Amino acid sequence: MNLETNASKKESNNLPGVLAQEIVEDLEAALEQFREIAVDLGGSIKAENDR
């Protein structure tokens, strides 16, 4: 096996973790936007540790 093949295998093995992390980051950003909208509409948002 050459180094390129080994690198490709490592990348493909890590791909699910990378995709999962990107999804988490996207969801957190969307949640923050919804919190801002709720506040703008006069809502009361609890802090994360108050849940």
C-alpha positions as CSV (number, residue, x, y, z in Angstrom):
1,M,0.0,0.0,0.0
2,N,1.2,3.5,-0.7
3,L,0.9,6.5,1.5
4,E,-1.9,8.0,-0.5
5,T,-4.1,4.9,0.0
6,N,-3.4,4.9,3.7
7,A,-4.3,8.6,3.9
8,S,-7.5,8.0,2.0
9,K,-8.6,5.2,4.3
10,K,-7.9,7.4,7.4
11,E,-10.0,10.2,5.9
12,S,-12.9,8.0,4.9
13,N,-12.9,6.3,8.3
14,N,-13.1,9.7,10.0
15,L,-15.7,11.1,7.6
16,P,-18.8,10.1,9.7
17,G,-17.3,12.0,12.7
18,V,-16.5,15.0,10.6
19,L,-20.0,15.1,9.1
20,A,-21.5,14.6,12.5
21,Q,-19.5,17.6,13.9
22,E,-20.5,19.8,11.0
23,I,-24.2,18.9,11.6
24,V,-23.9,19.7,15.3
25,E,-22.3,23.1,14.4
26,D,-25.0,23.8,11.9
27,L,-27.8,22.9,14.4
28,E,-26.2,25.0,17.1
29,A,-26.0,28.0,14.8
30,A,-29.7,27.5,13.8
31,L,-30.7,27.3,17.4
32,E,-28.9,30.5,18.2
33,Q,-30.8,32.2,15.4
34,F,-34.1,30.9,16.7
35,R,-33.3,32.2,20.2
36,E,-32.6,35.7,18.7
37,I,-35.9,35.6,16.8
38,A,-37.8,34.6,20.0
39,V,-36.2,37.4,21.9
40,D,-37.0,39.9,19.1
41,L,-40.6,38.7,19.3
42,G,-40.7,39.3,23.0
43,G,-40.1,35.8,24.2
44,S,-38.2,34.8,27.3
45,I,-35.3,32.4,26.6
46,K,-33.9,30.3,29.4
47,A,-30.1,29.8,29.7
48,E,-28.8,26.4,28.6
49,N,-28.0,25.4,32.2
50,D,-31.5,26.4,33.4
51,R,-33.2,23.6,31.4
